[in-house]
Amino acid sequence: MNGPCCRKWLHRFVAMFRYCAGVLALAACSASTQEITAVARPPFSESWPQFEIFQMRDCPRQVTMLRLGAGDERPAEFSVWEWVDKQERLCLLWKAKLRNPYRPKSYVGCDGGRFLVTFDDWLMKRKDTGVVQRLSAGTTDNCIVMYDFARGRSRSFRLEEFAPDAWSAHPSFNPGTWMTNAYMHPENRVVFVTSPSFHRMILGEEAPFVVLDLMSLRIQAMDHAPAEYSRSVYYDTQRQASWKWTFSMGKSAPLEPDWGIAFALPTLLKATRVRDLGPDWPFQPVEDVAHFRLDAKSGDYLRCPAEDWYDRFSGQAEKDGAADVPSTKAGSDRRGK
């Protein structure tokens, strides 16, 4: 074989070698990337579901869904859904990433799901050790975070950024016991972080009183706590809901979505009536149980037969005829109103 021919075949061999080496390197890089980006379940208790679903008190049509975060790679997520189309559909209104890497310690929604206020972090990675653990209340950048989903805005506050000096100087002040409840004034679009009586009992009559202004995303300080709240102020959104919500991924799927996939949703939702609303509420579903399946095309949840439901813990499907049948005479009377 002459010189030019040898060089030609040599060049082809080298080119083929480089191509194969590149393919192998790309595959190795892809495998390495998948290994790095795989997100394990964060250190929550095994009894904690990945999704927390509640009906809003101030607007019974709205349903909120908090998804626990997996850390900085995929922080906590929050979405608001509305029960529409003659109770046949759950339509997505808002969704957003939260500033909490794992989960807020507590949270409240207001104004039909437009506003969200979160308090503190349930878990946080320590900057000095890198260990994920529970920290004392009022020690993170997310002591209070306010969200306005309609305008796509949010603002976070550290405790020292809004707490009056009179608070920190008071020997009875403890952020862990102070920010345990939230009272909402839907007409004025403000949130109070505690009751006037509790505030006076802990900090005294003359201690400043803070108010969360949702429209401006600011925290304002009053000279002292009001004597009492007006009748339009309400408390405890979750416990007084009339529906209990659970989720499932279906029979052939894992118990919950991959923690590393952003904005993953449950395949199935189930709403079970736990209490009746007053006759003055405009939204009065007649069923005792309702099932929904996520529609891939629209992104909404659509009503589905009870037989589609599959309990993710018991491993059992819903019994035939168990849904959509009022269980009491009161439920039957309610349909005619």
C-alpha positions in Angstrom: 0.0 0.0 0.0 1.6 3.3 -1.1 2.1 6.3 1.1 -0.9 8.5 0.2 -3.3 5.5 0.5 -1.9 4.6 3.9 -2.4 8.2 5.1 -5.9 8.2 3.8 -6.8 5.0 5.7 -5.0 6.3 8.7 -7.0 9.5 8.7 -10.3 7.5 8.4 -9.2 5.3 11.3 -8.4 8.3 13.5 -11.7 10.0 12.6 -13.7 6.8 13.4 -11.8 6.4 16.7 -12.5 10.0 17.7 -16.2 9.5 16.8 -16.5 6.4 19.0 -14.6 8.0 21.8 -17.0 11.0 21.6 -20.0 8.8 21.7 -18.7 6.9 24.7 -17.8 10.1 26.5 -21.2 11.6 25.8 -22.9 8.5 27.2 -20.7 8.5 30.3 -21.5 12.2 30.8 -25.2 11.6 30.4 -25.1 8.7 32.9 -23.1 10.8 35.3 -25.6 13.7 34.9 -28.5 11.5 35.6 -26.8 10.2 38.7 -26.1 13.7 39.9 -29.5 15.1 39.2 -31.4 12.2 40.7 -33.2 13.6 43.8 -33.8 11.3 46.7 -36.7 11.7 49.1 -35.8 14.5 51.5 -35.7 13.7 55.3 -39.4 14.0 55.9 -41.2 11.3 57.8 -42.4 8.4 55.7 -46.0 9.2 56.8 -45.8 12.6 55.2 -47.4 12.7 51.7 -45.7 14.6 49.0 -48.9 16.6 48.4 -51.0 18.5 50.9 -54.5 19.4 49.5 -57.0 21.6 51.2 -60.2 23.4 50.4 -60.1 27.2 51.0 -62.4 28.6 53.7 -63.0 32.0 52.1 -63.8 30.5 48.7 -65.1 26.9 48.8 -64.6 26.4 45.1 -60.8 26.8 45.4 -58.5 24.0 46.3 -54.9 24.5 47.2 -52.1 21.9 46.6 -48.8 22.2 48.4 -46.0 19.9 47.1 -43.2 19.3 49.5 -39.8 20.4 48.1 -36.6 18.3 47.6 -34.1 21.1 48.4 -32.5 23.8 46.4 -32.7 21.6 43.3 -36.5 21.5 43.4 -38.1 23.7 46.1 -41.6 23.5 47.4 -44.4 24.2 44.9 -47.9 25.6 45.4 -50.9 25.5 43.1 -54.5 26.7 43.3 -57.4 24.9 41.5 -61.1 25.9 41.0 -64.0 23.5 41.0 -66.0 24.5 37.9 -68.2 23.2 35.0 -71.0 21.9 37.2 -68.5 20.3 39.5 -67.0 18.2 36.7 -63.6 19.8 36.4 -60.7 21.2 38.6 -59.2 24.1 36.6 -55.7 25.3 37.4 -55.6 29.0 38.4 -52.1 29.6 39.7 -48.9 27.7 40.3 -45.6 28.8 41.6 -42.3 27.7 43.1 -42.0 28.7 46.8 -38.9 30.2 48.4 -38.9 27.3 50.9 -36.5 24.5 49.8 -38.6 21.9 51.6 -41.8 23.2 53.2 -43.0 26.2 55.1 -43.8 25.6 58.7 -47.3 26.9 58.2 -49.1 28.8 55.5 -52.4 30.5 54.7 -54.2 31.4 51.5 -56.5 34.4 50.9 -58.7 36.1 48.4 -59.7 33.0 46.4 -56.1 31.7 46.2 -54.6 34.9 44.8 -52.4 35.5 47.9 -50.3 33.2 49.9 -48.4 33.8 53.2 -45.9 31.3 54.5 -44.2 31.3 57.9 -40.7 30.0 58.5 -39.1 26.8 57.1 -39.8 23.3 58.3 -36.4 22.1 57.2 -33.3 23.9 56.1 -29.8 22.9 55.1 -27.3 24.3 57.6 -24.7 26.5 55.9 -21.9 25.4 58.2 -22.4 21.6 58.1 -24.7 21.0 55.0 -27.0 18.9 57.2 -30.7 19.2 56.6 -32.5 19.6 59.9 -35.2 21.5 61.7 -34.1 25.0 62.9 -35.5 27.4 65.4 -38.3 29.6 64.3 -37.4 33.0 63.0 -33.8 32.1 62.0 -34.1 31.8 58.2 -34.6 34.3 55.3 -38.2 33.0 55.0 -39.5 34.0 58.4 -42.5 35.5 56.5 -43.0 35.3 52.7 -45.9 36.9 50.9 -47.0 35.9 47.4 -49.3 37.7 44.9 -49.9 35.1 42.2 -51.9 37.4 40.0 -48.9 39.8 39.6 -46.2 37.1 39.8 -44.6 38.8 42.8 -43.3 37.7 46.1 -41.3 39.1 49.0 -39.5 37.5 51.9 -38.7 38.9 55.3 -36.2 38.0 58.0 -37.5 38.4 61.6 -35.2 41.3 62.3 -36.5 43.1 59.2 -40.0 43.6 60.6 -40.0 42.8 64.3 -40.1 45.9 66.5 -37.4 46.3 69.0 -39.9 46.1 71.7 -40.6 42.5 70.7 -37.0 41.2 70.8 -36.4 43.0 74.1 -39.4 41.4 75.7 -38.4 38.3 77.8 -41.6 36.4 76.8 -41.2 36.9 73.0 -40.7 33.6 71.2 -41.2 33.5 67.4 -42.0 29.8 67.6 -45.1 30.4 69.7 -45.9 33.8 68.3 -46.4 32.9 64.7 -48.6 29.8 65.2 -51.9 31.2 63.8 -53.0 33.6 61.2 -56.2 35.6 60.9 -57.3 36.9 57.5 -59.3 39.9 56.6 -60.5 39.3 53.0 -62.1 42.6 52.5 -59.0 44.6 53.4 -56.6 41.9 52.1 -54.5 41.9 55.2 -53.3 39.1 57.5 -52.7 39.3 61.2 -50.2 36.9 62.6 -51.9 36.4 66.0 -54.9 37.4 68.0 -55.1 40.7 69.9 -55.7 38.9 73.2 -52.7 36.6 72.7 -50.5 39.5 71.6 -51.4 41.5 74.7 -50.9 38.5 77.0 -47.4 37.8 75.6 -46.1 41.3 74.9 -48.3 43.7 76.9 -50.8 46.4 76.1 -48.4 48.9 74.5 -46.4 46.6 72.3 -46.5 47.3 68.5 -48.8 45.1 66.4 -47.8 44.0 62.9 -50.1 43.7 59.9 -49.3 41.9 56.6 -50.6 44.1 53.7 -51.1 41.7 50.8 -51.6 44.2 48.1 -48.3 46.1 48.7 -46.5 43.0 50.0 -45.3 45.0 53.0 -45.4 44.5 56.8 -46.8 47.5 58.7 -46.6 48.2 62.4 -49.5 49.6 64.4 -48.9 51.3 67.7 -50.8 48.6 69.6 -53.1 45.7 69.0 -56.8 46.4 68.3 -59.4 45.7 71.0 -60.8 42.8 68.9 -61.2 41.8 65.2 -64.3 42.5 63.1 -66.7 39.7 62.3 -65.3 39.5 58.8 -61.9 38.3 60.0 -61.6 34.5 60.0 -59.1 31.9 61.2 -58.1 28.3 60.5 -58.6 27.8 56.8 -57.8 24.1 56.8 -59.7 22.6 59.8 -63.0 24.0 58.9 -63.0 22.8 55.3 -66.0 20.7 54.2 -64.0 18.3 52.0 -61.0 16.1 52.7 -58.7 15.6 49.7 -56.4 12.6 49.0 -54.3 11.7 46.0 -53.1 8.6 44.2 -50.8 7.8 41.2 -53.0 4.9 40.1 -52.7 1.1 40.2 -49.5 0.6 38.1 -47.6 3.7 39.2 -45.3 4.3 42.2 -46.9 5.8 45.4 -45.8 9.3 44.5 -44.1 11.2 41.6 -40.3 11.5 41.3 -39.2 14.2 43.8 -36.8 15.7 41.2 -39.4 16.5 38.5 -40.6 20.1 38.7 -44.4 20.6 39.0 -45.2 16.9 38.8 -48.9 16.2 39.8 -50.9 13.3 41.2 -52.7 11.2 38.6 -55.9 11.0 40.7 -57.7 13.1 43.3 -60.5 12.1 45.7 -62.7 14.5 47.6 -64.7 13.2 50.6 -67.3 15.3 52.3 -66.5 15.7 56.0 -69.0 18.5 57.0 -71.8 20.5 55.5 -71.5 24.2 54.7 -74.2 26.6 55.7 -77.1 27.3 53.3 -75.7 30.8 52.6 -72.7 29.4 50.7 -73.1 29.6 46.9 -71.2 26.4 46.2 -73.1 23.3 47.4 -72.0 20.1 45.7 -74.5 17.3 46.2 -72.1 14.3 46.3 -70.4 12.8 49.3 -67.4 11.6 47.2 -65.9 12.9 44.0 -63.1 11.5 41.9 -60.8 13.3 39.4 -58.2 12.2 36.9 -55.5 14.5 35.5 -56.1 15.2 31.8 -52.8 15.4 30.0 -54.2 17.5 27.2 -55.8 20.3 29.2 -53.7 20.0 32.3 -56.9 20.1 34.4 -58.5 17.4 36.6 -61.7 15.9 35.1 -64.3 13.9 36.9 -63.9 10.1 36.5 -65.7 7.0 37.7 -65.2 5.8 41.2 -63.7 2.6 39.7 -60.7 4.5 38.5 -59.6 5.3 42.1 -56.9 3.2 43.6 -55.8 3.7 47.2 -52.0 4.2 47.3 -51.7 2.6 50.7 -54.2 -0.1 50.9 -53.7 -1.2 47.3 -57.5 -1.4 46.7 -59.7 0.1 44.1 -62.9 2.0 45.0 -65.9 -0.2 45.5 -68.6 -0.1 42.9 -71.3 2.4 43.8 -69.3 3.9 46.6 -69.2 7.4 45.1 -71.6 10.1 44.2 -74.4 8.8 46.5 -75.5 11.0 49.4 -75.3 9.0 52.6 -78.0 10.8 54.6 -81.4 12.3 54.1 -80.0 15.7 54.8 -77.7 15.1 51.7 -80.8 14.3 49.7 -82.6 17.4 50.8 -79.6 19.5 50.0 -79.8 18.7 46.3 -83.2 20.4 46.0 -82.0 23.7 47.5 
